[in-house]
Amino acid sequence: MYEAEYKSKLTTPEVAVMLIPSRGTLSMGMALSEPPALLEALEARVKNGGIEHLRVYYSHSVAAAAQTILKYQYMDVIKPHPFFPTVFERLLMQKGRADGKQVVFYMPGNFSAMPRMLAEIGIDAFIMQVSPMDKGGFFSCGTNSDYTIPTARSASRLIVEVNPRMPRAFGDCAIHISDVLAIVEHESPLTELPMRPPTELDRTIGKFVVELVPDRATLQVGIGGVPNAVCSELINHKDLGIHTELMTPAVAALIRAGAVTNKYKKVRRYKNVYTFAAGDRELYDFIDDNSSMAVYPVDFVNDPYVIGQNDNMISISGFLEVGLDGEVNSEAVGGMQYSAPGGQLDFVRGAQLSAGGKSILTAYSTAKEGSVSRIVAKVKGPATDPRAETQYIVTENGVANLRGKSTAQRAEALIAIAHPTFRNELIQQARQLGYL
């Protein structure tokens, strides 16, 4: 019944991007939801002088944007406003600093707040990649709901790129044709992110973490070697649940292994809840037409009060450095913005609102081949997690539970899991700060 409307809105990428204002605000789908054909057409419009000053709001760019509109030569007219910068923005920042220019305008904030912030800013046009339309007139963005779906619904103009390789998922990740202004068809491979195999250090940390996870726990698991090791160690657990920001191949493997039933969750029982997915083709095929996989907007999935409704909520994420008082930096290196808070603080808070819940932050005890301690007197970067919010810190040397501990007890616990090379120095620094 929607075929006539579909045909009337079907157009070319070149025509579709003319709906984007030359001066104004643009947002695009996150990660796999970035539409390559539309971005390529938009780049051509930039080259032809058709864009004067376009502020682009987004998170976690991939090659589709990096190889088109996020090129340094376009920074006079394209103004990137990322909420989560990646290597592509870091390279732009580096070039801009060398030229004495600011070319990337980082947007601080927790992931859960992003849909509301974009609605308040006001988005003139939104572009995204979707699956083919179903019988009800809906396009699915099965790998993403996050800010992608809420912002697609609130933007003044919505343009979609239909890709048959995009999985169709359950939950709340669909856009109706009546809300779409223009449709473009383009088949392309979905971006794949390789999964790093766990190292011996990852496995050591993973074993410490798994000891903190009971049967029937609900999990939030991040990305990287330690989370992958944790998932592989959890395959003998029973009746686990999933309520996570990111769906990864490691989490999907844990689900397929039978350790996950979602029987004891309070929020979306029997469903594997996530807000976006990134991994390999096997993961995307697993999501497709799988009613157990439920993707929802980030202002729901990452809401600490929603997270906390699940009993035994276990949140497992990484950090870059932790101060002896428990303050955590997970986003800056050497005082320079490297990534972003993402949803870390959302889950740190949510897990501790849960009955039996635990917030766990993990990292190797050192960086730069052992020359730098990740446990420091005071963090140099911004406080991703305030000291009042942190609970478990885990390195390859053990576990420090900071909850209910004084500053002196925290310092002692963190020094005990620091690398032995740095412990004496940390003791002296703790004394200078008056902690010991």
Residue pairs with C-beta under 8 A, 6 or more apart in sequence:
1 137
2 133
2 137
2 177
5 137
5 177
5 178
6 133
6 177
6 183
9 177
9 180
9 181
9 182
9 183
10 183
10 184
10 185
11 182
11 183
11 184
12 41
12 184
13 37
13 38
13 40
13 41
13 161
13 184
13 186
14 41
14 44
14 45
15 182
16 38
16 41
16 159
16 182
16 183
16 184
17 38
17 41
17 42
17 45
17 127
17 159
18 45
18 50
19 125
19 157
19 159
19 181
19 182
20 26
20 42
20 45
20 51
20 54
20 124
20 125
20 127
20 157
20 159
21 54
21 124
21 125
22 50
22 51
22 52
22 53
22 54
23 52
23 53
23 54
24 54
24 55
24 124
24 125
25 54
25 55
25 56
25 57
25 121
25 122
25 123
25 124
25 125
26 54
26 55
26 56
26 57
26 123
26 124
26 125
26 126
26 127
27 56
27 57
27 58
27 118
27 123
27 125
27 126
27 127
27 147
27 151
27 155
28 34
28 35
28 39
28 56
28 58
28 65
28 126
28 127
28 128
29 35
29 58
29 126
29 127
29 128
29 129
29 141
29 144
29 148
29 152
30 58
30 59
30 60
30 144
30 146
30 147
30 148
30 276
31 59
31 60
31 61
31 62
31 143
31 144
31 191
31 276
31 278
32 62
32 129
32 143
32 144
32 166
32 190
32 191
32 276
32 277
32 278
33 128
33 129
33 130
33 141
33 143
33 144
33 148
34 58
34 61
34 62
34 64
34 65
34 128
34 129
34 191
35 64
35 127
35 128
35 129
35 159
35 160
35 161
35 163
35 184
35 186
36 64
36 68
36 129
36 161
36 186
36 188
37 161
37 184
37 186
37 188
38 127
38 159
38 161
38 184
39 64
39 65
39 68
39 69
39 127
40 68
42 51
42 68
42 69
42 127
43 68
43 69
43 71
43 74
45 51
46 69
46 74
46 77
46 78
51 77
51 78
52 77
53 77
53 79
54 77
54 78
54 79
55 79
55 81
55 105
56 69
56 78
56 79
56 80
56 81
57 81
57 83
57 107
57 118
57 121
57 123
58 65
58 80
58 81
58 82
58 83
59 82
59 83
59 84
59 111
59 114
59 146
59 147
59 340
60 82
60 84
60 86
61 70
61 82
61 86
61 88
61 89
62 86
62 191
63 191
64 191
65 88
66 88
69 78
70 78
70 80
70 88
70 89
70 92
72 92
72 95
72 96
72 103
75 92
75 96
75 101
75 103
79 105
80 89
80 92
80 103
80 104
80 105
81 105
81 106
81 107
82 89
82 104
82 106
82 107
82 340
83 107
83 109
83 111
83 114
83 147
83 340
84 111
84 339
84 340
84 342
85 93
85 104
85 106
85 337
85 338
85 339
85 340
86 339
89 104
89 106
90 338
92 103
92 104
93 103
93 104
93 336
93 337
95 103
96 102
96 103
96 104
106 337
106 340
107 117
108 340
108 341
108 382
109 117
109 341
110 302
110 341
110 342
110 343
110 345
110 346
111 146
111 147
111 245
111 275
111 298
111 302
111 341
111 342
111 343
111 346
112 298
112 299
112 302
112 303
112 304
112 343
112 346
113 299
114 146
114 147
114 298
114 299
115 147
115 150
115 151
115 154
115 297
115 298
115 299
116 299
118 147
118 150
118 151
118 154
119 150
119 151
119 154
122 156
123 151
123 154
123 155
123 156
124 155
124 156
124 157
125 155
125 156
125 157
125 158
125 159
126 151
126 152
126 155
126 157
126 158
126 159
127 159
127 160
127 161
128 141
128 144
128 148
128 152
128 158
128 159
128 160
128 161
128 175
129 141
129 160
129 161
129 163
129 166
130 139
130 140
130 141
130 160
130 161
130 162
130 163
130 166
130 175
131 139
131 140
131 141
131 142
131 162
131 163
131 164
131 166
131 167
131 168
132 139
132 162
132 164
133 139
133 162
133 177
134 140
134 168
136 176
137 176
137 177
137 178
138 174
138 175
138 176
138 177
139 160
139 162
139 174
139 175
139 176
139 177
139 180
140 166
140 167
140 168
140 169
140 173
140 174
141 148
141 149
141 166
141 173
141 174
141 175
142 166
142 167
142 168
142 169
142 173
142 277
142 284
142 287
142 288
142 295
143 166
143 167
143 169
143 190
143 276
143 277
143 278
143 284
143 287
143 295
144 173
144 275
144 276
144 277
144 295
145 171
145 172
145 173
145 275
145 276
145 295
145 296
145 297
145 298
145 301
146 275
146 276
146 297
146 298
147 297
147 298
148 276
149 172
149 173
149 174
149 175
149 297
150 297
150 299
152 158
152 175
152 179
153 175
153 179
157 181
158 175
158 179
158 180
158 181
159 180
159 181
159 182
159 183
159 184
160 175
160 180
160 182
160 183
160 184
161 184
161 185
161 186
162 183
162 184
162 185
162 186
163 186
163 187
163 188
163 190
164 187
165 187
165 188
165 189
165 190
165 284
166 190
167 284
167 285
167 287
167 288
167 289
168 288
168 289
169 287
169 288
169 290
169 293
169 294
169 295
170 271
170 290
170 291
170 293
170 294
170 295
171 271
171 273
171 293
171 294
171 295
171 296
172 295
172 296
172 297
172 300
173 295
173 296
177 183
190 281
190 284
191 278
192 279
192 280
192 281
193 278
193 279
193 280
194 280
195 228
195 248
195 249
195 250
195 279
195 280
196 224
196 225
196 228
197 225
197 228
198 206
198 225
198 226
198 228
198 229
198 232
199 225
201 225
201 364
201 396
202 224
202 225
202 226
202 228
202 229
203 229
203 233
204 396
205 226
205 229
205 362
205 364
205 394
205 395
205 396
206 226
206 229
206 230
206 232
206 233
207 233
208 394
208 398
208 399
209 226
209 230
209 233
209 316
209 360
209 362
209 394
210 230
210 233
210 234
211 399
212 314
212 358
212 360
212 392
212 399
213 219
213 230
213 234
213 237
213 314
214 312
214 356
215 237
215 238
215 239
215 240
216 238
216 239
216 240
216 241
216 263
216 264
216 311
216 312
217 237
217 240
217 241
217 312
217 313
217 314
217 356
218 240
218 241
218 242
218 243
218 264
218 265
218 310
218 311
218 312
218 313
218 314
218 354
219 234
219 240
219 241
219 242
219 243
219 244
219 251
219 314
219 316
220 243
220 244
220 245
220 307
220 313
220 314
220 315
220 316
220 317
220 347
220 351
221 227
221 230
221 231
221 244
221 246
221 248
221 250
221 251
221 316
222 245
222 246
222 316
222 317
222 318
223 246
223 248
223 278
224 318
226 316
226 318
226 362
226 363
227 248
227 250
227 316
227 318
228 248
228 250
230 316
231 250
231 251
231 253
231 254
232 250
232 253
234 240
234 254
234 259
235 254
235 257
235 258
235 259
236 259
237 259
238 259
238 261
239 260
239 261
239 263
239 264
240 254
240 259
240 260
240 261
240 262
241 260
241 261
241 262
241 263
241 264
241 265
241 310
242 251
242 255
242 260
242 262
242 272
242 273
242 274
243 265
243 267
243 268
243 273
243 301
243 307
243 310
243 313
244 251
244 273
244 274
244 301
245 274
245 275
245 276
245 298
245 301
245 302
245 342
245 343
245 346
245 347
246 274
246 275
246 276
246 277
246 278
247 272
247 274
247 276
247 277
247 278
247 279
247 283
247 287
247 293
247 295
248 277
248 278
248 279
248 283
249 279
249 280
249 282
249 283
251 272
252 279
252 282
252 283
252 286
254 260
255 272
255 292
256 286
260 272
261 270
262 268
262 269
262 270
262 271
262 272
262 292
263 269
263 270
264 311
264 312
265 271
265 310
266 309
266 310
266 311
267 273
267 306
267 307
267 309
267 310
268 294
268 296
270 292
271 292
271 293
271 294
272 292
272 293
272 294
273 294
273 295
273 296
273 301
274 293
274 294
274 295
274 296
274 301
275 295
275 296
275 297
275 298
275 300
275 301
275 302
275 343
276 295
276 298
277 283
277 284
277 287
277 295
286 293
287 293
287 295
298 343
300 306
302 343
302 346
302 347
302 350
303 346
303 350
304 346
304 347
304 349
304 350
304 353
305 350
305 353
306 350
307 313
307 315
307 346
307 347
307 349
307 350
307 351
307 353
307 354
308 349
308 350
308 351
308 352
308 353
308 354
308 357
309 354
310 354
310 357
311 354
311 355
311 356
311 357
312 354
312 355
312 356
312 357
313 350
313 351
313 354
313 356
313 357
313 358
314 351
314 357
314 358
314 360
315 347
315 348
315 350
315 351
315 357
315 358
315 359
315 360
316 360
316 362
317 330
317 344
317 347
317 348
317 360
317 361
317 362
318 330
318 361
318 362
318 363
319 328
319 329
319 330
319 361
319 362
319 363
319 374
319 384
319 385
319 393
320 329
320 330
320 331
320 332
320 333
320 338
320 363
320 367
320 374
320 381
321 328
321 329
321 374
321 375
321 376
321 379
321 380
321 381
322 328
322 329
322 361
322 363
322 374
322 375
322 376
322 379
322 390
322 393
322 414
323 376
323 377
323 378
323 379
323 387
324 375
324 376
324 377
324 378
324 407
324 410
324 411
324 414
324 415
324 426
324 429
324 430
324 433
324 435
325 378
325 387
325 407
325 410
325 411
325 435
326 387
326 388
326 390
326 393
326 402
326 410
326 414
327 378
327 379
327 383
327 385
327 386
327 387
327 390
328 361
328 379
328 383
328 384
328 385
328 387
328 390
328 393
329 379
329 380
329 381
329 382
329 383
329 384
330 339
330 341
330 344
330 361
330 384
330 385
331 337
331 338
331 339
331 340
331 341
331 381
331 382
331 384
332 338
332 380
332 381
332 382
333 381
334 380
335 380
335 381
341 384
344 361
344 384
344 385
345 384
345 385
345 389
347 359
348 359
348 361
348 385
348 389
348 390
348 391
349 359
349 389
350 357
351 357
351 358
351 359
351 391
352 358
352 359
352 389
352 391
352 403
358 391
358 392
359 389
359 390
359 391
359 392
360 391
360 392
360 394
361 385
361 390
361 392
361 393
361 394
362 393
362 394
362 395
363 374
363 395
364 374
364 395
364 396
365 373
365 374
365 375
365 395
365 396
365 397
365 417
365 418
365 419
365 422
366 372
366 373
366 374
366 419
366 421
366 422
367 374
370 419
370 421
373 418
373 419
373 421
373 422
373 425
373 426
374 395
375 395
375 414
375 415
375 417
375 418
375 419
375 422
375 426
376 426
377 426
377 429
377 430
377 432
377 433
378 433
387 402
387 410
390 402
391 401
391 402
391 403
392 399
392 400
392 401
392 402
392 403
393 399
393 400
393 402
393 413
393 414
393 417
394 400
394 417
395 417
395 418
395 419
397 416
397 417
397 418
397 419
397 420
398 416
398 417
399 417
400 410
400 413
400 414
400 416
400 417
401 413
402 410
402 413
402 414
405 413
407 435
408 435
408 436
410 435
411 426
411 430
411 435
411 436
412 436
414 426
415 423
415 426
415 427
415 430
416 423
418 426
427 436
430 436
